[in-house]
Amino acid sequence: MNCRYLALLAPLAFSGCGYNRIQTLDEQAAQSKQQIEVQLQRRADLVPNLVNTVKGYAAQEVEVFSQVANARAALGGAIRSGDPAQQVAANSQLTGALSRLIAISEAYPQLKSDQNFLRLQDELSGTENRIAVSRTDYNAAVRDYNTYIRGFPQKLTATVTGAKPRPYYDAPPGSEAVPTVDFSKPGTPTR
């Protein structure tokens, strides 16, 4: 008889201590993190098309193309790792490489007017905005989750169930600085 009452009271006790809410908030944070990864993957998928378009006009910029390819590969690995800190670092590396790639267009007026190039730039810009929104959504979900599991009595439930605070998706160190793009090499004439 006592076991039956305990079995009936257990769900009430867990819901009263916030167990279900912890699970809901954790799932929301996980879904928001997944959305960042989707947008980062979208960005990585657009890069080869942009590189190929620029290659047609600026074949001699091989170093920049290899930097973009390496940065894109690093982003792919970071997405697979699921580690937000690694994703931030890899995304920052790709941003720098893409900045150098986009700057090439200044030296090639025909490229600046190419419709494929313009469309790809718009796609990348839109993706950047989606990434920013996804990061904001993820950080809001993490804030809600972390705040909730630190409150009482949820703290007790979180401890018993092993719920741990989630990390925020932070900007990489130095991201507040404006990137410098310089294609001049010592001893190489500039256009």
C-alpha positions, 0 to 999 in steps of 0.5 A: 500500500505504501509503495503505491502511494509513493508511486503516485506522489513521486510525479507530483514531487518532481513537478513541484521541485521543478524537474519538468521545467528544468527538462523543458528549459534544457531542451530549449537551450539545446534546440537554440544551440542546434539553430546556431550550428545550422546557420554556421553550416549554412555559412560554410556551405556558401563559402565554396560558391563564393570562392569559385566566383572570385577565383574566376576573376582573381586566380592569382590570390591563391593564398587567400583561397587556401586561408578560406578553405582552411577556415571553412574546414575548421568551422566544419570540425567545430560544428561537429564537435558541438563545443560553443567555444570552438565554434566561436573561434572557428567562426571568427577565423572564417570571418577574417578569411572571408573579409580578405576574400571580399576585399579582393573585389575592390581590385577587380571592378568586373567582380564587384558587378558580377551577379553571382558574386553580389548574390553570394555576398547577400546570402552571406550577409543574411546568414551572418544576421541569422547567426547573430539572432541564433546566438542571441536566442541561445544565450537567452535560453541558457540564461533562463535555464541557468537562472532556473536551476540556481533557484530554490527548490529547483537547485535541489532537483538540479543537484539530484538529477545532475543538471549543470549550467550551460555555457554562453555563446561568447564572442572571441577575444579581440572580436570588438576590434575592426579587422585590418585587410592588407594584401600588399606584400613586401617587394610586390607592387600594389594595383 
